């Protein structure tokens, strides 16, 4: 794993045209965040066996921050190897509750189980972004948010899962804070974009420093 770096890098050489920005993710939420912020990009999802990587890192006792960072790096580097002309953004988010990293629920029953575990307690979301160029990482950042979930009744869970349906299996924790998931919480400490799955402000700063956005 490369050392962490949030320092602005040098811009493109005079007269050179900056290459395209590529998002190595199938996440519509991340693509929407970048588009709304004015970042023009292509989308080329990376093929990474996340379950296998997480299992290997768990066996090594890797902290949750490193799990998110490594997955983001793998996605960015894999696509960057095919697109050396581009700035490739890889991203990943993990949820940590009482020291345990939770995956996306496989089905509605597992979503209910996760919500029961998180109910009335605090957990963390760690959102990592890595930018790769010519097959190697050139920038990385991991943002952290702390969320306090209110105690959830079985009646609420029945209604929530019925209204959300299978969409709860697409996110860690079985919620989207920008939607009905806002009803789950009493407090959120941390950057809003980190909660949504991308440390956007830090990423925008790097893209400006490298000439991909207007200063």
N, C-alpha and C positions, 0 to 999 in steps of 0.2 A: 504494500500500500504506500502510495506516495505521501510525503509530508503535507500537512494541511497548509493552505495558503489562500488568504483573502486579499492579498496585496494586488493593486492594479498592475497589470503587465503593460509593456510598451505597446504602442499602437502600430498599425501597419507601416511598412516602409513607404517613404514618399513616392507617389505615383503608382503604388500598387493598389489593386482593387480587392477589397475584402471578400472572402469567400462566403458562401451561404451559411445560414444557421440551420441546423438539423436537430429536431427533437427525437431522441431515441426512445420513445415511449408511445404506447397506445392510449394513454390517459387523456380523455377528452377534457377533464378538468384542468390539467396542466396546459394543454394546448389553448384552452379558452383564456386562461390567465395571461399567457404570453401574447396572444393576439390582442386582447383587450389593452395590454400595455404597449401596443404598437410594434411588437417584434414580428417581422416577417420571417417565415420559416417553412421548411419542409418537414414532413413527419415520416420517419423510418423506424418503426419499432424494433428493438433489439430482441433476439431470441436468447433468453437466459433462463436456465432452470433454477428459479429462485428458491424452491424448496430444498434442492440439493445444496445450494450455496449456504443457505441458512443452517441446514443440518451440520455441514462441515464446520462453519464458524462456531456454532453452539458447542460442538465437540471440543473445539479449541478453547472454549471459555471466553470468546470474544465479546466485548461489551456491545450493547445495542447500537451505540453511535457508530462503531466500526462496521456493524452489519449493514446499516443504511448506506454508509459511505462506500463500502465495497460493492454493493449491488449497483449503486449509481455509477461507480467507476467501470464496472464490467459492461454495463449497457452502453456507456459513452464510448469506451475503447473498442468494443466490438463493432459498432457502426462506423466509428472513425477509421478503422482499418480498411473499410470499403469505400470511405469517402474522405480521403486525405486532403481534399480541397476545402473541406467544411469545418466549421466550429460545431461540434456535436455535443448536445446537452443530454446527459443521463441523470435520472432522478429516481429516488425511492423514499418511501416513508415506512417507518415501523412504529408500533405502539408498544409501550412498556408499562406493565402493571405489576407492582410488587417484584420487580426484578425479572419478570418473564416477558419475552417478546411474543405478542399475539399475531397470528396470521389472519388473512381475510377468512371469514367464516365460509365453510363449504356449502352450507345450506341454511334454511331458516331456523332449524332446530339448533344448530351450532351458533347462529347469530343470537338467538334467545339466551343460550348459555353464556356467551361472552358478555352480553348486556347485564345479565344477573350478576356476573363476577365484578363488573365495573360499577354497578349500581351503588350509590352512596359513598363512593371512594374517589381517589385521585389517580390519574394516570398521565403519562407523557406521550407526546407525539414528536418524533424526530424526523425531520424532512431534509434529505441530503440532495445536493446537486453537484455534479462534476462535469466540467467542460473538457473535452478531449480534442486535440488537433494532431493530425498526422499519426494517429494511433496511440497517442500517449496523453495522460491527463495534464492539463496546464493550469487548472483552477478547481477549487472545491470549497464547499461550505456545508455545514450541518446546522440547521436551525432547530431550536427546542421550544415546545409549548407545553404548558401544564394545564390540565383540564379537570374540573371538579364536577362529577356527575351526581345529580340528585338521586335520592332513593326512588326506584321505579317500582310501581305496583304491577301485579300480574295483569290487571285490567288494562293499564297503559301499554304494557308490552304486547298484549293481544291486539290492541288497536293499532299501535305503531307498526308492527310487523305485517298486519293485514294491509295497511295503507302503503307501506314501502315495497312489499313483495320481494322478488328476487334481487332487486337493486341493492339490498343490504349486503349481498355477498361480494360486491365490487369494491368495498372499502374496509380497511382495518377498523375494528371496533363496531362495525355494522351501523355507521351513521355518516351523514354529511352535515356539517355544521351550517352550511349555507342553505339548508332546507329544513325539513321536519326535525332533523337531528338537533336543531337549536333548542328544542324542548327538553332535551336530556340533561342540560347543564345549568349549574348555578354560577359558575365562574370559569373564565378562560384567561390565563396569563400567558402572554407571548404574542408573537407576530401573527396577524391574521392569515397571511399567505402561507406561513409555515403550517398552520392548521389545515389549510387546503391542499398541502402536499408539495409546496415548492418555496424555497427561500428567495422569493422573487426580487426584493429590493437589492439584495447583495448581488444577485445574478445580473440585474440590469446595470449595476455599477461596473461590473467587469466587462460587459458587452460595450458600454460606452468607452471604457478605457482602451479597448481593443478596436475601436472604430466601427463596431457593428451598429451603433446607435449614435445619433447626433449629440455632441457635447452641449 
